[in-house]
Amino acid sequence: AYAMLGVDPADVEPTREWWLGRIHPEDVERLRYAVEDAIAGRIESIDCQYRIRHASGEWVWVWHRGLVARDTS
């Protein structure tokens, strides 16, 4: 968190809301749809870029890649 956003990891709440609250308003819906599609199984992985607010107040671009891990239950 510090290297990417200038935020002390101890100050980061491990919640989706914390992260979404820092994403550029124009990028939130695109990321939200990608996450929902991955969770629903409509896509195999998340692979998108978006802007997020650095502690300095500036927007920085991040590349978000992720997979949903599933098991039999």
PQR file with spaces between the fields and no chain letter, atoms N, CA, C, O and H, PARSE charges and radii, in Angstrom:
ATOM       1  N    ALA     1       0.827   -1.194    0.000 -0.4000 1.5000
ATOM       2  CA   ALA     1       0.000    0.000    0.000 -0.0000 2.0000
ATOM       3  C    ALA     1       0.870    1.257    0.000  0.5500 1.7000
ATOM       4  O    ALA     1       0.556    2.235   -0.678 -0.5500 1.4000
ATOM       5  N    TYR     2       1.965    1.227    0.763 -0.4000 1.5000
ATOM       6  CA   TYR     2       2.794    2.418    0.822 -0.0000 2.0000
ATOM       7  C    TYR     2       3.507    2.678   -0.496  0.5500 1.7000
ATOM       8  O    TYR     2       3.530    3.809   -0.982 -0.5500 1.4000
ATOM       9  H    TYR     2       2.221    0.433    1.314  0.4000 1.0000
ATOM      10  N    ALA     3       4.089    1.634   -1.076 -0.4000 1.5000
ATOM      11  CA   ALA     3       4.834    1.818   -2.323 -0.0000 2.0000
ATOM      12  C    ALA     3       3.940    2.318   -3.447  0.5500 1.7000
ATOM      13  O    ALA     3       4.366    3.139   -4.259 -0.5500 1.4000
ATOM      14  H    ALA     3       4.071    0.716   -0.681  0.4000 1.0000
ATOM      15  N    MET     4       2.718    1.837   -3.500 -0.4000 1.5000
ATOM      16  CA   MET     4       1.825    2.199   -4.602 -0.0000 2.0000
ATOM      17  C    MET     4       1.021    3.463   -4.319  0.5500 1.7000
ATOM      18  O    MET     4       0.831    4.291   -5.210 -0.5500 1.4000
ATOM      19  H    MET     4       2.372    1.171   -2.840  0.4000 1.0000
ATOM      20  N    LEU     5       0.544    3.615   -3.076 -0.4000 1.5000
ATOM      21  CA   LEU     5      -0.392    4.695   -2.772 -0.0000 2.0000
ATOM      22  C    LEU     5       0.109    5.717   -1.760  0.5500 1.7000
ATOM      23  O    LEU     5      -0.561    6.717   -1.502 -0.5500 1.4000
ATOM      24  H    LEU     5       0.698    2.942   -2.353  0.4000 1.0000
ATOM      25  N    GLY     6       1.293    5.469   -1.181 -0.4000 1.5000
ATOM      26  CA   GLY     6       1.804    6.384   -0.173 -0.0000 2.0000
ATOM      27  C    GLY     6       1.049    6.305    1.132  0.5500 1.7000
ATOM      28  O    GLY     6       1.055    7.259    1.911 -0.5500 1.4000
ATOM      29  H    GLY     6       1.837    4.657   -1.390  0.4000 1.0000
ATOM      30  N    VAL     7       0.389    5.168    1.389 -0.4000 1.5000
ATOM      31  CA   VAL     7      -0.424    4.979    2.585 -0.0000 2.0000
ATOM      32  C    VAL     7       0.232    3.921    3.459  0.5500 1.7000
ATOM      33  O    VAL     7       0.626    2.865    2.963 -0.5500 1.4000
ATOM      34  H    VAL     7       0.384    4.393    0.757  0.4000 1.0000
ATOM      35  N    ASP     8       0.354    4.194    4.757 -0.4000 1.5000
ATOM      36  CA   ASP     8       0.914    3.219    5.689 -0.0000 2.0000
ATOM      37  C    ASP     8      -0.018    2.010    5.748  0.5500 1.7000
ATOM      38  O    ASP     8      -1.216    2.182    5.970 -0.5500 1.4000
ATOM      39  H    ASP     8       0.034    5.052    5.159  0.4000 1.0000
ATOM      40  N    PRO     9       0.494    0.793    5.555 -0.5600 1.5000
ATOM      41  CA   PRO     9      -0.367   -0.395    5.588  0.2800 2.0000
ATOM      42  C    PRO     9      -1.201   -0.515    6.868  0.5500 1.7000
ATOM      43  O    PRO     9      -2.296   -1.077    6.838 -0.5500 1.4000
ATOM      44  N    ALA    10      -0.700    0.001    7.978 -0.4000 1.5000
ATOM      45  CA   ALA    10      -1.461   -0.048    9.231 -0.0000 2.0000
ATOM      46  C    ALA    10      -2.718    0.815    9.168  0.5500 1.7000
ATOM      47  O    ALA    10      -3.649    0.612    9.947 -0.5500 1.4000
ATOM      48  H    ALA    10       0.190    0.458    8.002  0.4000 1.0000
ATOM      49  N    ASP    11      -2.752    1.773    8.248 -0.4000 1.5000
ATOM      50  CA   ASP    11      -3.900    2.672    8.102 -0.0000 2.0000
ATOM      51  C    ASP    11      -4.900    2.200    7.054  0.5500 1.7000
ATOM      52  O    ASP    11      -5.909    2.863    6.813 -0.5500 1.4000
ATOM      53  H    ASP    11      -1.996    1.939    7.614  0.4000 1.0000
ATOM      54  N    VAL    12      -4.626    1.066    6.436 -0.4000 1.5000
ATOM      55  CA   VAL    12      -5.485    0.550    5.369 -0.0000 2.0000
ATOM      56  C    VAL    12      -6.491   -0.440    5.949  0.5500 1.7000
ATOM      57  O    VAL    12      -6.112   -1.437    6.564 -0.5500 1.4000
ATOM      58  H    VAL    12      -3.806    0.528    6.631  0.4000 1.0000
ATOM      59  N    GLU    13      -7.755   -0.157    5.750 -0.4000 1.5000
ATOM      60  CA   GLU    13      -8.795   -1.112    6.143 -0.0000 2.0000
ATOM      61  C    GLU    13      -8.860   -2.199    5.070  0.5500 1.7000
ATOM      62  O    GLU    13      -8.958   -1.878    3.886 -0.5500 1.4000
ATOM      63  H    GLU    13      -8.062    0.653    5.250  0.4000 1.0000
ATOM      64  N    PRO    14      -8.808   -3.477    5.453 -0.5600 1.5000
ATOM      65  CA   PRO    14      -8.845   -4.547    4.448  0.2800 2.0000
ATOM      66  C    PRO    14     -10.262   -4.812    3.942  0.5500 1.7000
ATOM      67  O    PRO    14     -10.799   -5.909    4.093 -0.5500 1.4000
ATOM      68  N    THR    15     -10.851   -3.781    3.339 -0.4000 1.5000
ATOM      69  CA   THR    15     -12.220   -3.911    2.838 -0.0000 2.0000
ATOM      70  C    THR    15     -12.299   -3.455    1.385  0.5500 1.7000
ATOM      71  O    THR    15     -11.479   -2.661    0.923 -0.5500 1.4000
ATOM      72  H    THR    15     -10.414   -2.889    3.216  0.4000 1.0000
ATOM      73  N    ARG    16     -13.273   -3.958    0.695 -0.4000 1.5000
ATOM      74  CA   ARG    16     -13.509   -3.533   -0.684 -0.0000 2.0000
ATOM      75  C    ARG    16     -13.895   -2.057   -0.720  0.5500 1.7000
ATOM      76  O    ARG    16     -13.530   -1.343   -1.654 -0.5500 1.4000
ATOM      77  H    ARG    16     -13.939   -4.602    1.070  0.4000 1.0000
ATOM      78  N    GLU    17     -14.625   -1.598    0.283 -0.4000 1.5000
ATOM      79  CA   GLU    17     -15.059   -0.204    0.328 -0.0000 2.0000
ATOM      80  C    GLU    17     -13.875    0.748    0.425  0.5500 1.7000
ATOM      81  O    GLU    17     -13.876    1.813   -0.193 -0.5500 1.4000
ATOM      82  H    GLU    17     -14.922   -2.177    1.042  0.4000 1.0000
ATOM      83  N    TRP    18     -12.852    0.359    1.209 -0.4000 1.5000
ATOM      84  CA   TRP    18     -11.663    1.217    1.329 -0.0000 2.0000
ATOM      85  C    TRP    18     -11.033    1.413   -0.043  0.5500 1.7000
ATOM      86  O    TRP    18     -10.714    2.535   -0.438 -0.5500 1.4000
ATOM      87  H    TRP    18     -12.851   -0.506    1.710  0.4000 1.0000
ATOM      88  N    TRP    19     -10.858    0.310   -0.764 -0.4000 1.5000
ATOM      89  CA   TRP    19     -10.222    0.378   -2.080 -0.0000 2.0000
ATOM      90  C    TRP    19     -11.103    1.135   -3.073  0.5500 1.7000
ATOM      91  O    TRP    19     -10.624    2.022   -3.780 -0.5500 1.4000
ATOM      92  H    TRP    19     -11.117   -0.601   -0.443  0.4000 1.0000
ATOM      93  N    LEU    20     -12.388    0.786   -3.126 -0.4000 1.5000
ATOM      94  CA   LEU    20     -13.293    1.446   -4.073 -0.0000 2.0000
ATOM      95  C    LEU    20     -13.388    2.944   -3.814  0.5500 1.7000
ATOM      96  O    LEU    20     -13.578    3.724   -4.748 -0.5500 1.4000
ATOM      97  H    LEU    20     -12.777    0.065   -2.552  0.4000 1.0000
ATOM      98  N    GLY    21     -13.259    3.353   -2.554 -0.4000 1.5000
ATOM      99  CA   GLY    21     -13.328    4.760   -2.199 -0.0000 2.0000
ATOM     100  C    GLY    21     -12.169    5.581   -2.728  0.5500 1.7000
ATOM     101  O    GLY    21     -12.228    6.811   -2.706 -0.5500 1.4000
ATOM     102  H    GLY    21     -13.104    2.720   -1.795  0.4000 1.0000
ATOM     103  N    ARG    22     -11.119    4.934   -3.202 -0.4000 1.5000
ATOM     104  CA   ARG    22      -9.958    5.626   -3.721 -0.0000 2.0000
ATOM     105  C    ARG    22      -9.839    5.572   -5.238  0.5500 1.7000
ATOM     106  O    ARG    22      -8.954    6.204   -5.814 -0.5500 1.4000
ATOM     107  H    ARG    22     -11.071    3.935   -3.219  0.4000 1.0000
ATOM     108  N    ILE    23     -10.722    4.823   -5.886 -0.4000 1.5000
ATOM     109  CA   ILE    23     -10.678    4.688   -7.337 -0.0000 2.0000
ATOM     110  C    ILE    23     -11.348    5.902   -7.985  0.5500 1.7000
ATOM     111  O    ILE    23     -12.348    6.417   -7.484 -0.5500 1.4000
ATOM     112  H    ILE    23     -11.441    4.309   -5.418  0.4000 1.0000
ATOM     113  N    HIS    24     -10.788    6.338   -9.088 -0.4000 1.5000
ATOM     114  CA   HIS    24     -11.329    7.485   -9.815 -0.0000 2.0000
ATOM     115  C    HIS    24     -12.802    7.213  -10.143  0.5500 1.7000
ATOM     116  O    HIS    24     -13.137    6.116  -10.590 -0.5500 1.4000
ATOM     117  H    HIS    24      -9.976    5.920   -9.495  0.4000 1.0000
ATOM     118  N    PRO    25     -13.681    8.192   -9.930 -0.5600 1.5000
ATOM     119  CA   PRO    25     -15.119    7.986  -10.165  0.2800 2.0000
ATOM     120  C    PRO    25     -15.454    7.483  -11.571  0.5500 1.7000
ATOM     121  O    PRO    25     -16.415    6.734  -11.744 -0.5500 1.4000
ATOM     122  N    GLU    26     -14.674    7.888  -12.572 -0.4000 1.5000
ATOM     123  CA   GLU    26     -14.948    7.436  -13.937 -0.0000 2.0000
ATOM     124  C    GLU    26     -14.554    5.978  -14.171  0.5500 1.7000
ATOM     125  O    GLU    26     -14.937    5.392  -15.184 -0.5500 1.4000
ATOM     126  H    GLU    26     -13.893    8.497  -12.431  0.4000 1.0000
ATOM     127  N    ASP    27     -13.796    5.386  -13.248 -0.4000 1.5000
ATOM     128  CA   ASP    27     -13.300    4.023  -13.428 -0.0000 2.0000
ATOM     129  C    ASP    27     -13.998    2.990  -12.548  0.5500 1.7000
ATOM     130  O    ASP    27     -13.856    1.788  -12.774 -0.5500 1.4000
ATOM     131  H    ASP    27     -13.485    5.861  -12.425  0.4000 1.0000
ATOM     132  N    VAL    28     -14.741    3.442  -11.557 -0.4000 1.5000
ATOM     133  CA   VAL    28     -15.337    2.525  -10.573 -0.0000 2.0000
ATOM     134  C    VAL    28     -16.263    1.497  -11.213  0.5500 1.7000
ATOM     135  O    VAL    28     -16.140    0.304  -10.938 -0.5500 1.4000
ATOM     136  H    VAL    28     -14.856    4.418  -11.373  0.4000 1.0000
ATOM     137  N    GLU    29     -17.174    1.934  -12.047 -0.4000 1.5000
ATOM     138  CA   GLU    29     -18.159    1.002  -12.608 -0.0000 2.0000
ATOM     139  C    GLU    29     -17.507   -0.064  -13.485  0.5500 1.7000
ATOM     140  O    GLU    29     -17.907   -1.228  -13.455 -0.5500 1.4000
ATOM     141  H    GLU    29     -17.274    2.904  -12.269  0.4000 1.0000
ATOM     142  N    ARG    30     -16.511    0.333  -14.258 -0.4000 1.5000
ATOM     143  CA   ARG    30     -15.817   -0.632  -15.123 -0.0000 2.0000
ATOM     144  C    ARG    30     -15.163   -1.728  -14.284  0.5500 1.7000
ATOM     145  O    ARG    30     -15.246   -2.909  -14.622 -0.5500 1.4000
ATOM     146  H    ARG    30     -16.186    1.278  -14.282  0.4000 1.0000
ATOM     147  N    LEU    31     -14.517   -1.333  -13.196 -0.4000 1.5000
ATOM     148  CA   LEU    31     -13.885   -2.319  -12.317 -0.0000 2.0000
ATOM     149  C    LEU    31     -14.944   -3.152  -11.608  0.5500 1.7000
ATOM     150  O    LEU    31     -14.796   -4.367  -11.482 -0.5500 1.4000
ATOM     151  H    LEU    31     -14.449   -0.374  -12.922  0.4000 1.0000
ATOM     152  N    ARG    32     -16.003   -2.510  -11.147 -0.4000 1.5000
ATOM     153  CA   ARG    32     -17.071   -3.231  -10.450 -0.0000 2.0000
ATOM     154  C    ARG    32     -17.671   -4.315  -11.341  0.5500 1.7000
ATOM     155  O    ARG    32     -17.901   -5.437  -10.889 -0.5500 1.4000
ATOM     156  H    ARG    32     -16.123   -1.522  -11.249  0.4000 1.0000
ATOM     157  N    TYR    33     -17.926   -3.980  -12.613 -0.4000 1.5000
ATOM     158  CA   TYR    33     -18.475   -4.979  -13.541 -0.0000 2.0000
ATOM     159  C    TYR    33     -17.501   -6.127  -13.755  0.5500 1.7000
ATOM     160  O    TYR    33     -17.915   -7.285  -13.812 -0.5500 1.4000
ATOM     161  H    TYR    33     -17.739   -3.069  -12.980  0.4000 1.0000
ATOM     162  N    ALA    34     -16.214   -5.823  -13.875 -0.4000 1.5000
ATOM     163  CA   ALA    34     -15.215   -6.886  -14.070 -0.0000 2.0000
ATOM     164  C    ALA    34     -15.184   -7.819  -12.872  0.5500 1.7000
ATOM     165  O    ALA    34     -15.124   -9.037  -13.044 -0.5500 1.4000
ATOM     166  H    ALA    34     -15.878   -4.882  -13.829  0.4000 1.0000
ATOM     167  N    VAL    35     -15.223   -7.275  -11.668 -0.4000 1.5000
ATOM     168  CA   VAL    35     -15.209   -8.107  -10.459 -0.0000 2.0000
ATOM     169  C    VAL    35     -16.472   -8.947  -10.381  0.5500 1.7000
ATOM     170  O    VAL    35     -16.403  -10.143  -10.100 -0.5500 1.4000
ATOM     171  H    VAL    35     -15.271   -6.286  -11.528  0.4000 1.0000
ATOM     172  N    GLU    36     -17.623   -8.338  -10.626 -0.4000 1.5000
ATOM     173  CA   GLU    36     -18.882   -9.080  -10.581 -0.0000 2.0000
ATOM     174  C    GLU    36     -18.909  -10.190  -11.621  0.5500 1.7000
ATOM     175  O    GLU    36     -19.372  -11.293  -11.331 -0.5500 1.4000
ATOM     176  H    GLU    36     -17.679   -7.366  -10.855  0.4000 1.0000
ATOM     177  N    ASP    37     -18.418   -9.917  -12.833 -0.4000 1.5000
ATOM     178  CA   ASP    37     -18.383  -10.942  -13.879 -0.0000 2.0000
ATOM     179  C    ASP    37     -17.462  -12.091  -13.492  0.5500 1.7000
ATOM     180  O    ASP    37     -17.774  -13.251  -13.761 -0.5500 1.4000
ATOM     181  H    ASP    37     -18.042   -9.021  -13.069  0.4000 1.0000
ATOM     182  N    ALA    38     -16.337  -11.782  -12.866 -0.4000 1.5000
ATOM     183  CA   ALA    38     -15.414  -12.848  -12.445 -0.0000 2.0000
ATOM     184  C    ALA    38     -16.034  -13.696  -11.335  0.5500 1.7000
ATOM     185  O    ALA    38     -15.935  -14.923  -11.364 -0.5500 1.4000
ATOM     186  H    ALA    38     -16.084  -10.839  -12.648  0.4000 1.0000
ATOM     187  N    ILE    39     -16.661  -13.059  -10.372 -0.4000 1.5000
ATOM     188  CA   ILE    39     -17.285  -13.798   -9.274 -0.0000 2.0000
ATOM     189  C    ILE    39     -18.421  -14.667   -9.792  0.5500 1.7000
ATOM     190  O    ILE    39     -18.614  -15.786   -9.317 -0.5500 1.4000
ATOM     191  H    ILE    39     -16.741  -12.063  -10.349  0.4000 1.0000
ATOM     192  N    ALA    40     -19.171  -14.161  -10.758 -0.4000 1.5000
ATOM     193  CA   ALA    40     -20.302  -14.911  -11.315 -0.0000 2.0000
ATOM     194  C    ALA    40     -19.855  -15.999  -12.289  0.5500 1.7000
ATOM     195  O    ALA    40     -20.669  -16.822  -12.710 -0.5500 1.4000
ATOM     196  H    ALA    40     -19.014  -13.252  -11.144  0.4000 1.0000
ATOM     197  N    GLY    41     -18.569  -16.012  -12.653 -0.4000 1.5000
ATOM     198  CA   GLY    41     -18.070  -17.026  -13.574 -0.0000 2.0000
ATOM     199  C    GLY    41     -18.262  -16.682  -15.040  0.5500 1.7000
ATOM     200  O    GLY    41     -18.058  -17.538  -15.901 -0.5500 1.4000
ATOM     201  H    GLY    41     -17.909  -15.344  -12.311  0.4000 1.0000
ATOM     202  N    ARG    42     -18.654  -15.440  -15.349 -0.4000 1.5000
ATOM     203  CA   ARG    42     -18.838  -15.036  -16.751 -0.0000 2.0000
ATOM     204  C    ARG    42     -17.509  -14.777  -17.452  0.5500 1.7000
ATOM     205  O    ARG    42     -17.423  -14.860  -18.677 -0.5500 1.4000
ATOM     206  H    ARG    42     -18.820  -14.744  -14.650  0.4000 1.0000
ATOM     207  N    ILE    43     -16.473  -14.463  -16.675 -0.4000 1.5000
ATOM     208  CA   ILE    43     -15.119  -14.323  -17.203 -0.0000 2.0000
ATOM     209  C    ILE    43     -14.172  -15.087  -16.282  0.5500 1.7000
ATOM     210  O    ILE    43     -14.481  -15.310  -15.111 -0.5500 1.4000
ATOM     211  H    ILE    43     -16.543  -14.396  -15.679  0.4000 1.0000
ATOM     212  N    GLU    44     -13.026  -15.485  -16.813 -0.4000 1.5000
ATOM     213  CA   GLU    44     -12.099  -16.295  -16.027 -0.0000 2.0000
ATOM     214  C    GLU    44     -11.184  -15.465  -15.140  0.5500 1.7000
ATOM     215  O    GLU    44     -10.744  -15.939  -14.093 -0.5500 1.4000
ATOM     216  H    GLU    44     -12.776  -15.305  -17.764  0.4000 1.0000
ATOM     217  N    SER    45     -10.892  -14.233  -15.545 -0.4000 1.5000
ATOM     218  CA   SER    45      -9.979  -13.416  -14.748 -0.0000 2.0000
ATOM     219  C    SER    45     -10.287  -11.934  -14.936  0.5500 1.7000
ATOM     220  O    SER    45     -10.966  -11.532  -15.881 -0.5500 1.4000
ATOM     221  H    SER    45     -11.249  -13.848  -16.396  0.4000 1.0000
ATOM     222  N    ILE    46      -9.770  -11.143  -14.009 -0.4000 1.5000
ATOM     223  CA   ILE    46      -9.897   -9.693  -14.071 -0.0000 2.0000
ATOM     224  C    ILE    46      -8.573   -9.162  -14.602  0.5500 1.7000
ATOM     225  O    ILE    46      -7.506   -9.556  -14.133 -0.5500 1.4000
ATOM     226  H    ILE    46      -9.219  -11.470  -13.242  0.4000 1.0000
ATOM     227  N    ASP    47      -8.646   -8.271  -15.575 -0.4000 1.5000
ATOM     228  CA   ASP    47      -7.450   -7.684  -16.152 -0.0000 2.0000
ATOM     229  C    ASP    47      -7.832   -6.289  -16.651  0.5500 1.7000
ATOM     230  O    ASP    47      -8.298   -6.138  -17.781 -0.5500 1.4000
ATOM     231  H    ASP    47      -9.513   -7.951  -15.956  0.4000 1.0000
ATOM     232  N    CYS    48      -7.634   -5.271  -15.809 -0.4000 1.5000
ATOM     233  CA   CYS    48      -8.017   -3.925  -16.227 -0.0000 2.0000
ATOM     234  C    CYS    48      -7.107   -2.891  -15.565  0.5500 1.7000
ATOM     235  O    CYS    48      -6.457   -3.163  -14.556 -0.5500 1.4000
ATOM     236  H    CYS    48      -7.256   -5.394  -14.891  0.4000 1.0000
ATOM     237  N    GLN    49      -7.082   -1.719  -16.152 -0.4000 1.5000
ATOM     238  CA   GLN    49      -6.319   -0.601  -15.615 -0.0000 2.0000
ATOM     239  C    GLN    49      -7.291    0.472  -15.159  0.5500 1.7000
ATOM     240  O    GLN    49      -8.354    0.661  -15.749 -0.5500 1.4000
ATOM     241  H    GLN    49      -7.611   -1.498  -16.972  0.4000 1.0000
ATOM     242  N    TYR    50      -6.908    1.172  -14.094 -0.4000 1.5000
ATOM     243  CA   TYR    50      -7.734    2.263  -13.596 -0.0000 2.0000
ATOM     244  C    TYR    50      -6.875    3.204  -12.764  0.5500 1.7000
ATOM     245  O    TYR    50      -5.737    2.891  -12.415 -0.5500 1.4000
ATOM     246  H    TYR    50      -6.044    1.017  -13.614  0.4000 1.0000
ATOM     247  N    ARG    51      -7.445    4.356  -12.458 -0.4000 1.5000
ATOM     248  CA   ARG    51      -6.750    5.364  -11.658 -0.0000 2.0000
ATOM     249  C    ARG    51      -7.170    5.236  -10.199  0.5500 1.7000
ATOM     250  O    ARG    51      -8.325    4.952   -9.881 -0.5500 1.4000
ATOM     251  H    ARG    51      -8.369    4.610  -12.741  0.4000 1.0000
ATOM     252  N    ILE    52      -6.193    5.457   -9.326 -0.4000 1.5000
ATOM     253  CA   ILE    52      -6.468    5.416   -7.893 -0.0000 2.0000
ATOM     254  C    ILE    52      -5.750    6.594   -7.236  0.5500 1.7000
ATOM     255  O    ILE    52      -4.684    7.014   -7.686 -0.5500 1.4000
ATOM     256  H    ILE    52      -5.255    5.688   -9.584  0.4000 1.0000
ATOM     257  N    ARG    53      -6.351    7.120   -6.165 -0.4000 1.5000
ATOM     258  CA   ARG    53      -5.824    8.322   -5.506 -0.0000 2.0000
ATOM     259  C    ARG    53      -4.629    7.977   -4.626  0.5500 1.7000
ATOM     260  O    ARG    53      -4.730    7.143   -3.727 -0.5500 1.4000
ATOM     261  H    ARG    53      -7.217    6.779   -5.800  0.4000 1.0000
ATOM     262  N    HIS    54      -3.492    8.627   -4.892 -0.4000 1.5000
ATOM     263  CA   HIS    54      -2.285    8.509   -4.081 -0.0000 2.0000
ATOM     264  C    HIS    54      -2.472    9.411   -2.860  0.5500 1.7000
ATOM     265  O    HIS    54      -3.267   10.349   -2.900 -0.5500 1.4000
ATOM     266  H    HIS    54      -3.410    9.304   -5.623  0.4000 1.0000
ATOM     267  N    ALA    55      -1.746    9.133   -1.777 -0.4000 1.5000
ATOM     268  CA   ALA    55      -1.838    9.960   -0.569 -0.0000 2.0000
ATOM     269  C    ALA    55      -1.490   11.419   -0.854  0.5500 1.7000
ATOM     270  O    ALA    55      -1.938   12.313   -0.136 -0.5500 1.4000
ATOM     271  H    ALA    55      -1.100    8.370   -1.744  0.4000 1.0000
ATOM     272  N    SER    56      -0.701   11.664   -1.888 -0.4000 1.5000
ATOM     273  CA   SER    56      -0.338   13.034   -2.268 -0.0000 2.0000
ATOM     274  C    SER    56      -1.509   13.791   -2.891  0.5500 1.7000
ATOM     275  O    SER    56      -1.456   15.010   -3.057 -0.5500 1.4000
ATOM     276  H    SER    56      -0.338   10.938   -2.471  0.4000 1.0000
ATOM     277  N    GLY    57      -2.584   13.041   -3.238 -0.4000 1.5000
ATOM     278  CA   GLY    57      -3.748   13.654   -3.880 -0.0000 2.0000
ATOM     279  C    GLY    57      -3.767   13.453   -5.383  0.5500 1.7000
ATOM     280  O    GLY    57      -4.783   13.711   -6.029 -0.5500 1.4000
ATOM     281  H    GLY    57      -2.627   12.051   -3.102  0.4000 1.0000
ATOM     282  N    GLU    58      -2.660   12.998   -5.948 -0.4000 1.5000
ATOM     283  CA   GLU    58      -2.602   12.775   -7.390 -0.0000 2.0000
ATOM     284  C    GLU    58      -3.191   11.417   -7.743  0.5500 1.7000
ATOM     285  O    GLU    58      -3.253   10.511   -6.912 -0.5500 1.4000
ATOM     286  H    GLU    58      -1.835   12.789   -5.423  0.4000 1.0000
ATOM     287  N    TRP    59      -3.621   11.296   -8.997 -0.4000 1.5000
ATOM     288  CA   TRP    59      -4.130   10.023   -9.496 -0.0000 2.0000
ATOM     289  C    TRP    59      -2.972    9.231  -10.090  0.5500 1.7000
ATOM     290  O    TRP    59      -2.163    9.782  -10.836 -0.5500 1.4000
ATOM     291  H    TRP    59      -3.571   12.032   -9.672  0.4000 1.0000
ATOM     292  N    VAL    60      -2.888    7.949   -9.767 -0.4000 1.5000
ATOM     293  CA   VAL    60      -1.890    7.071  -10.367 -0.0000 2.0000
ATOM     294  C    VAL    60      -2.618    5.918  -11.045  0.5500 1.7000
ATOM     295  O    VAL    60      -3.667    5.472  -10.580 -0.5500 1.4000
ATOM     296  H    VAL    60      -3.545    7.502   -9.161  0.4000 1.0000
ATOM     297  N    TRP    61      -2.056    5.447  -12.141 -0.4000 1.5000
ATOM     298  CA   TRP    61      -2.637    4.318  -12.857 -0.0000 2.0000
ATOM     299  C    TRP    61      -2.139    3.014  -12.249  0.5500 1.7000
ATOM     300  O    TRP    61      -0.953    2.879  -11.950 -0.5500 1.4000
ATOM     301  H    TRP    61      -1.204    5.809  -12.519  0.4000 1.0000
ATOM     302  N    VAL    62      -3.040    2.054  -12.064 -0.4000 1.5000
ATOM     303  CA   VAL    62      -2.670    0.717  -11.614 -0.0000 2.0000
ATOM     304  C    VAL    62      -3.210   -0.304  -12.606  0.5500 1.7000
ATOM     305  O    VAL    62      -4.193   -0.061  -13.306 -0.5500 1.4000
ATOM     306  H    VAL    62      -4.004    2.163  -12.307  0.4000 1.0000
ATOM     307  N    TRP    63      -2.558   -1.421  -12.647 -0.4000 1.5000
ATOM     308  CA   TRP    63      -2.999   -2.542  -13.475 -0.0000 2.0000
ATOM     309  C    TRP    63      -3.457   -3.619  -12.516  0.5500 1.7000
ATOM     310  O    TRP    63      -2.663   -4.118  -11.718 -0.5500 1.4000
ATOM     311  H    TRP    63      -1.759   -1.619  -12.079  0.4000 1.0000
ATOM     312  N    HIS    64      -4.702   -3.977  -12.581 -0.4000 1.5000
ATOM     313  CA   HIS    64      -5.345   -4.911  -11.660 -0.0000 2.0000
ATOM     314  C    HIS    64      -5.565   -6.239  -12.382  0.5500 1.7000
ATOM     315  O    HIS    64      -6.277   -6.303  -13.384 -0.5500 1.4000
ATOM     316  H    HIS    64      -5.347   -3.572  -13.230  0.4000 1.0000
ATOM     317  N    ARG    65      -4.951   -7.285  -11.862 -0.4000 1.5000
ATOM     318  CA   ARG    65      -5.153   -8.626  -12.407 -0.0000 2.0000
ATOM     319  C    ARG    65      -5.557   -9.521  -11.259  0.5500 1.7000
ATOM     320  O    ARG    65      -5.003   -9.426  -10.164 -0.5500 1.4000
ATOM     321  H    ARG    65      -4.373   -7.232  -11.048  0.4000 1.0000
ATOM     322  N    GLY    66      -6.515  -10.386  -11.502 -0.4000 1.5000
ATOM     323  CA   GLY    66      -6.945  -11.280  -10.435 -0.0000 2.0000
ATOM     324  C    GLY    66      -7.732  -12.455  -10.963  0.5500 1.7000
ATOM     325  O    GLY    66      -8.264  -12.433  -12.074 -0.5500 1.4000
ATOM     326  H    GLY    66      -6.965  -10.464  -12.392  0.4000 1.0000
ATOM     327  N    LEU    67      -7.791  -13.476  -10.141 -0.4000 1.5000
ATOM     328  CA   LEU    67      -8.545  -14.695  -10.431 -0.0000 2.0000
ATOM     329  C    LEU    67      -9.459  -14.989   -9.256  0.5500 1.7000
ATOM     330  O    LEU    67      -9.147  -14.653   -8.113 -0.5500 1.4000
ATOM     331  H    LEU    67      -7.359  -13.494   -9.239  0.4000 1.0000
ATOM     332  N    VAL    68     -10.575  -15.610   -9.539 -0.4000 1.5000
ATOM     333  CA   VAL    68     -11.447  -16.080   -8.470 -0.0000 2.0000
ATOM     334  C    VAL    68     -11.103  -17.538   -8.229  0.5500 1.7000
ATOM     335  O    VAL    68     -11.162  -18.353   -9.150 -0.5500 1.4000
ATOM     336  H    VAL    68     -10.829  -15.883  -10.467  0.4000 1.0000
ATOM     337  N    ALA    69     -10.748  -17.868   -7.013 -0.4000 1.5000
ATOM     338  CA   ALA    69     -10.443  -19.257   -6.655 -0.0000 2.0000
ATOM     339  C    ALA    69     -11.722  -19.937   -6.200  0.5500 1.7000
ATOM     340  O    ALA    69     -12.429  -19.427   -5.330 -0.5500 1.4000
ATOM     341  H    ALA    69     -10.701  -17.207   -6.264  0.4000 1.0000
ATOM     342  N    ARG    70     -12.017  -21.079   -6.785 -0.4000 1.5000
ATOM     343  CA   ARG    70     -13.234  -21.808   -6.444 -0.0000 2.0000
ATOM     344  C    ARG    70     -12.878  -23.206   -5.974  0.5500 1.7000
ATOM     345  O    ARG    70     -11.859  -23.773   -6.369 -0.5500 1.4000
ATOM     346  H    ARG    70     -11.443  -21.492   -7.492  0.4000 1.0000
ATOM     347  N    ASP    71     -13.730  -23.745   -5.128 -0.4000 1.5000
ATOM     348  CA   ASP    71     -13.588  -25.149   -4.738 -0.0000 2.0000
ATOM     349  C    ASP    71     -14.957  -25.813   -4.881  0.5500 1.7000
ATOM     350  O    ASP    71     -15.914  -25.172   -5.317 -0.5500 1.4000
ATOM     351  H    ASP    71     -14.557  -23.284   -4.807  0.4000 1.0000
ATOM     352  N    THR    72     -15.052  -27.056   -4.527 -0.4000 1.5000
ATOM     353  CA   THR    72     -16.305  -27.795   -4.752 -0.0000 2.0000
ATOM     354  C    THR    72     -17.463  -27.284   -3.904  0.5500 1.7000
ATOM     355  O    THR    72     -18.623  -27.534   -4.233 -0.5500 1.4000
ATOM     356  H    THR    72     -14.274  -27.576   -4.173  0.4000 1.0000
ATOM     357  N    SER    73     -17.170  -26.577   -2.826 -0.4000 1.5000
ATOM     358  CA   SER    73     -18.269  -26.071   -1.996 -0.0000 2.0000
ATOM     359  C    SER    73     -18.607  -24.633   -2.358  0.5500 1.7000
ATOM     360  O    SER    73     -19.507  -24.041   -1.763 -0.5500 1.4000
ATOM     361  H    SER    73     -16.228  -26.374   -2.559  0.4000 1.0000
